[in-house]
């Protein structure tokens, strides 16, 4: 299974904000540190804000901060929400698979996908931001501690 670039960026954003604690950052600062397009990261942050994981503040002293629920969020649950519902393979696409009516592969892939998510369920965003990842994130995005 391969995660979308948006999911990858979302995980990096929440991990970065977690190590920053109560200090805010900006989308621009995180985009520069992660070497990703600002416009793409803006969309990712909007989705995280919609989920209640990130809070944005406008004006002087504004920026992004992780919410308490963002720190405690299950990585499996977050990845499920970001990736959306759907099968690993598209059996019904433009050219439907001729094996569709009697295929056992789709069910096996669905089980494997769920096992992937289940293995991530016990992990929280805070767990991911711990050592040795945390110090590297701090060096990338900074923190005035």
Secondary structure, 3 states (H helix, E strand, C coil): CCCCHHHHHHHHHHHHHHHHCCCCECHHHHHHHHCCCHHHHHHHHHHHHHCCCEEEECCCCCEEEECHHHHHCEHHHHHHHHHCCCCCCCCCCCCCCCCHHHCCHHHHHHHHHHHHHHHHHCCEHHHHCCCCHHHHHHHHHCCCC
